[in-house]
Amino acid sequence: MQNEQQQILLETKEYTNTFLPHSRQWQHIFCTTKARNLSISVLLMLCITSGIIVAYYAYNVNKHKHVFVTDESEGNASREKEIFALKSYTRYEPELPKSIGYMNIYIRKPIPNGNRQPFQRFQFPTACYRRHEFPLTDSLISIMPWTNIYFDRRSRQTIIYSLKGGVCILPSLINVYDEIFSVAELIASGYASLVRSGVKPIHSIDVTFYFKPIQLSGPGIPKINDLTGIFEDGVHTRYGSFPIRKHQQEVHVDVYPTSESEDEDRYDRPSNSRNNYYRQQGPRPQYSKTRKTTVVTTSTLTTTLEPVPRGIIKIVINPSTATIAPSENPTFEGITFGGVGAYEKIRGIAYGQLDPSDKHNSKITDLKLAPRNAVGMVEYSMDFYILKPVNLINGNHKLFFEVNNRGGKLFGSFAQMSGGNNPTNASHAGQAFLMKQGYTIAWCGWDPSVPSTGSPDLLRIYLPIATNSDGTSITGPSYEYIVFDNPTTISYTTSYRTVSTDTTKAKLTVKDHLIDSPKIISSSDWIWTSDNTISLLPLNTAFKQSSIYELVYTAKDPYVAAIGFAATRDFVSFLRSSRPDNPLAGDVTRVLSWSLSQPARYMNDFIWLGFNENLEKEQVFDGVFNWIGAGTGIGLNYRFAQSARTERNRQNHLYPEAPFPFSYTTLNDSGAKIVDGRNIQCTKTNTCPKIMNIISSNEYWVKTGSLLHSDVAGHDTTTPSNVRNYLISGTQHGGASSANSRGICQQFGNTVDANPVLRALYTALDQWIDGRSPPPSMVPSNTDKTAVFSSITDDSPLGIGIVLQAALNWPTIPNVLYTGLVTVRNRFDFGPKFSKGIISFAPPKSIGVYYPSFVSKVDSDGNELAGIRLPPVVVPVATYTGWNLRSVAYGGDDGCESTGSTIPFAPDKVTRIAKGDSRLSLEERYSTRNNYEKAIAAATKTLAQLRLLLPDDVQAYITASQKPIQVINNPTYDNYTW
């Protein structure tokens, strides 16, 4: 190093000696008179130019000077607040605004009990200036440093800096007591918003999107003062005092961004045209840990740190020209729905990322073991599908969000539509129950069990795989319940990959009925054909129809399944936002979820785990409509989750679908030493939605549905004020069966359609959010003596018990086998780490503890007494149950899972007596068809008065009652028409 320095010094000396003769020559030339005069002239010009530059620099320094002052209004002189003072020194009178118009500000009324009130729209006059002509000379305060929204300390007028160079000013709000509030303060405190949904801005906004260049006129409209350039008065309201929170002062230093930061942060104004939403799909954006924006001030170089984006970071919308899953505008072949107009279809992929250290994500099992990107975030993506009015202003500004079922859409019968997973044609629109009302309808992927191959119309989510900290595979026990109700299937795909394809390290058993002892299949009689597929040997041997196979093996590479909860939370929050890339930006005022079966159980856990609070601490769903979810969950937040599973009389009892709690009421399970309820987390954060749990009779028989509204001892509970529970009497799981169809069961499937009452209850849920109470809960109970408890048997460790015939009041019916088969709720032992989402015992161990459950008592016909009794149950032509049994070829007398029964009455007294049926015949009940039709009309009228039927469905029942009643191939009454 020392030699290198000496060499540098030598080179410098040589260079100096070389230059010296030339320098002396220059001195000789300079001494001449002509050269001296020329040099003096040049020096004078340089001095003048330098003076101009210095003066211009001083001008700009003073113009953009930053000062520090203390906000005296906070009442704490010791707390220094960093704020800006903008000085006007170039003129004595302000310039006129560049634009005068208004902005819509949505404000909600403050009330003492803290309940959330709907937002009301106010039009605030707005004046926009060029930034260098902005008139305010007082100090500006920022209480939302992540945005470009400020307020003036003295006048309480709100200032929004445009990302494109301008400044807009809004007058203050004045309440009934002449108290003055800035819009900025109200937004920060949650009492005001720039959008109908009421969400707070999460980053700098593009003010040009909200500004309407139409000048307001009329009495009471605040005017711009010609001398000061600001508003002379505020917007007067009749609201009372707003309990504004005391915000710790923070400062956003980038009031004068560089041109680079303006380009980086620029947002394009959204358009109602779908073409504005289309984006080219590219690589996911990579973020540094924080984004940096450099700002030059008079005395320092300041760097501001912007937070890393969380939640949905971008969406990619498929163009209409896509060969797979195209968007479409208009859809339904352009037909219109009254004043709402035509609809468009938007399909694409949403990309999100989660912060593992965020408390909102802390309950997601294995999230901290997922791979992370450059900024420490966990990435995921999912499909989405939206049906929206082409012109959103014509819609009702409400979002119907169906939580999909295993990737599919099941809303069709409820919405009186068809088209399956991709409704497209005009005929698919049907009666358009939702679209005629102007709802936007949306879906997104959440379920990792949806296969990656198959129909492009299924909604999928793409999740990371959890690994050990050293990158090696996570392993653990896995259990698979396997049944095929056909004689042809020759392979089975497991939920996860096996650690070893050595069949001696796994166990496969088989039995014909649930209560049979399982037989071990020799390791030489089956094979792993891949690391996630098994087959019987010799190859191409079919699994025995309806036999129960059970596989236990060591699995590896679990996906972080519960990201599905966060994905729904973040996508719905995105749709509620005013982000420019949101195709619904600023339109959604409320969101109601709708779920059928599996996703209703998902929503039970969604609320229980606290996901109805989003990353901005705002409520996600305003209303939750759960159809046939009962009180069980989805089992998604466990390592090696199998979310496609569902428990019934015969199947899937040994999965973590239903650990305590089962109810939205907070209860004490003293045996397990747990106090819990599904409402606890949302109550803590004030984000509980209005919830309707609607249950079929089937859920009481196959899913211990009564635990939704009873305690661990079987007593009736008090339902929380935000919850209603309804049994739809005499219904099966899912949709109604076709008439005279048995499928794989012993009796005809249940034909009672619950959709008419579901439409009425959904309407009541929407009205409930507006403040009108819905119908009271209607379920079996101990109080009204309609609860009939199940009994424990020697087979109860498997998950089943019986309901005694005498206790139920079940009639003896010819050719109908009554076994009383019912599901019972075990307290299973899944291992010591179960509370942390890790299953050690698969299958679990029964510890001999059961939670009491019950079903509804029945009348002399076998029809249920409790719940909402629809016209087919009030004016019956058959007995309708929530249970059925399998036929001999499909598992004998085991439960027929989700299917209920329709058991027709005899047509007349003679036939009835001949068959030995104790139930009255149709002729004995109604005498004539006319009397039957009158009875149906009276029943529908009663239900309509109770707000349990809508007018269109009342008429549909009356029309249907006029059609002949046909029985075909019944095991007792063969064929007849009445």
Secondary structure, DSSP 8 states (H G I E B T S, - for coil): -HHHHHHHHHHHHHHHHHHHHHHHHHHHHHTSHHHHHHHHHHHHHHHHHHHHHHHHHHHHHHHT----B--GGGS-TTS-B--EE----S-SS----SEEEEEEEEEE---TT-----EEEEEEEEEEEEGGG----SEEE-S-TTSSEEEETTT--EEEE-TTSEEEEE--EE-TT--EE-HHHHHHTTSEESSTT-----S---HHHHEE-----STT---B-TTTSSBSS-EE-S----------------SS--HHHHHHH------SSGGGG-----------SSEEEEEE-SS-EEEEEE----EEEEEEE--TT-SSS--BSS-GGG---GGG--EEEEEEEEEEEE-TTSGGGTTSTTGGGS---TTS-EEEEEEEEEEEESSGGGS-SEEEEE--BTTB---HHHHT---TTS--SGGGGTT-TTGGGT-EEEEE---TTS-SSS-TTS--EE--B-B-TTS-B-EEEEEEEE--SSS----EE-SSEES---GGGSEEEEESSTTS--EE--TTSEEEEETTEEEETTTTB---TT-EEEEEEEEE--B-TTHHHHHHHHHHHHHHS--TT-TTTTT-SEEEEEEESHHHHHHHHHHHTTTTB-TTS-BS-SEEEEES-TT-----SSTT--TT----SSS-TTSTT--S--SSS-EEETTTTEEE-TTHHHHHHT---EEEEEEEHHHHHHS-GGGGSB-TTS-B----TTEEEEEETT--SSS---TT--TTBSSB------HHHHHHHHHHHHHHHTT------B---TTTT-EEE-B--TTGGGTEEE--HHHHT----TT-----EEE-EEEEE--TTGGGT---SSS-EEEEEEE--EEE-B-TTS-B-SSB--HHHHS-SEEEES--BB-GGGTTTSB-TT--EEEE--SSHHHHHHHT--S--HHHHHSSHHHHHHHHHHHHHHHHHTTSS-HHHHHHHHHHHTS--EEEEETTTEEEE-
